């Protein structure tokens, strides 16, 4: 009997020690406030899906995949693809599912305007619109938007954000250059707007 009690106490003690580590792993930072790790995940047959907290990043979902997204709790979709790339009426599909839709198309680097970065930052940063799904065709363009969001909204160091952007799908240097230029411009603007210390 004593041996059994001793064994039970040992197991309980080990479980108690391991609990804090389990509670603060992959999805939250040490303070338990924000998700800190980008993770690959599934969304039906959608290509290249990643998730960080309540933001999903992906290639093009199918009509069926959007239905799965709805069941998974996604409220908002941001589409970065141009009209000529689309094979179905995504806006109509999402309206039928009761999901909010934001259309911010770009393809050639010169079509990636500041307004696209600004609107995507606004939507991604709005907690009321989350969970949100940001997609293009393969997640290459998504990576450029993600880079800017992570640096400017989440205050992640550029090198870490760039590594994540590459993991997500960023592979086109001109998109990287546009994202970096926007970050530099936005940071300079924010610095200039700060009241000077007397």
N, C-alpha and C positions, 0 to 999 in steps of 0.2 A: 504493500500500500504506500509506504514512504517513498519507494523508488518511483512509483507511478506519479505521485504528487510532485516529486522533484523534477521528473521529466516534463510534466505539464507546466511547471513554473518556468523551466528553462526555455521551452518553446514559446510561452507567452512573452517572456522577456525579450527573446530574439525578434519576435513579431513587432513588439513595441518599439524596439530600436530601429527596425527597418521601415516603419510607417512614415516618418517624416521624409525619407528619401523618395518613397513611392509617391507621396503627395506632391512633391515638387519637381518631378522629372519633366520629360520632353515638352509638355504643353504649357508649363508656367515657368516664370523666372523664379529665382530664389525667394522673392517676396510674395510670390503667389498672385501677382497682379496681371501680368501680360503673358500671352503665349510667346515662347522664345525660339521654337524650332520649327522650321519649314519641313513638312512631311509629304511624301508621295501618298496619294490615296486614290480611290476608285469612284467613278461616276458613270455607271453603265459601261458603254463602249467608248466613252470619250478618251481621246488621246492626251497623254502627258498632264495628268491632273495632280496639283499640289494644294496643300492647305496650310494656312497659318491662322490659328484661332478661328474667326468667323469669316475669313476671306479665302475663297477658292480661286485657283488660277488654272487655266486649261486651254486646250485646243478646242475645236468646234464640237459642241455636243449635238446629238441627233434630237429629233422631236421626242423620242422615247426617253432620252437622257434628261431632257428638261423636265419631263414628268417625274423622273426619279429625283431630280434636284428639288422639285417642289415638295415631294414626300420627305426629303431629308431636311427640310426647313429653310431652304434658300428663299429669300424674299426679293432680291434684286439681281438683275443681270446687266452687265456692261459688255457690249459687242464692239470690237475694234475692226471688224472686217468691212471691206468696201462693198457697195451694192453689186458690182459685177462678180464678186466671189460667192454670193449667197445663192443657195440652191432651194431654199424654202423661205416662207414668210415668217421669219423669227419673231418679229414684233407681234404678228397675229397669234402665233403659237403661245407666246408668253402672256399676251393679253387674255387668251382663253384659259390659261392656268392661274390667272390672278397675280402674276409677278410683275414687278416694276421693271421697266426697260429703259436703258440709256444707250444711245447709239453714237459712238465716237469714232467714226471710220478714218483710217489712214493706211497707206501702203508705202508709197515712195517717201524717202526721208523728208523731203520738203513739204509733205502734207502732214507731218507730225508737228503741228503748231502748238504754241504755248497754251492755247485755249483747251486743247485736248488733255494736256497735263493737268491744267487747273480744274477742269470738270471731273476728271478721274480722281484727283486728290479729294475733291469735295465729296464725291459719292462714296469712295472707299473709307473715308474718315468719319462718315455719318453712322453712328451706332444704331440709329433707328432703321437704317436700310439693311443692316446685317442680319443674317449671313448674306454675303454678296458673292456672285460668281463673275469673274473677269475673264473674257476669252477672246481669242482670235482664231486663226486656222490651226497653228501648231504650238502656240504660246511664245513665239519669237517676239512679237510686238508686246505681248503681255509682260515679258521680261523687262522691257524698257520702262513701262509704266510702273512696274513693281520696284525697280531701282529707285525711281524718283520718290515713290510713296514711302519706301523704307527709310531713305535718308531724310526727307523733309518732314514727314509725319511722325514716324517712329523714332527718329533721331539715331538711327543705326549708322555706324561708321561706313564710309563709302566702300571700303574694301570688302567688308562683310556683306553689304547690300549687293555689290556687284557679283560676288560669289553666288549669292542666292538667285540673282537674276539669270546667271548662266545656268544654274541648276533648273530653274523654271523653264528656260527655253531660249533666252537671248543669245543669238549667234551672229547678228548682223551688225558689224562695227558702226555703220552710220546711225543706227538707232541708239547705240551706246553713246555716240558723240552728241546726239541731240539731247539725250537724257542728262548727260553730264553738263552740257551747256546750260540747260534749264535749271539744274541744281545750283550751279555757280551763280547764275543770275538771281534766283530766288533767295539764296543765302545772303548775297550782297544787299538785296533790297530789304531783307529783314534786319540786317545789321544797321543799315542807314536809318531805318525807322525807329530804332531803339533810342530812347532819350539818353543824352550824354550825361555822364556823372559829373557833378560839380566838385 
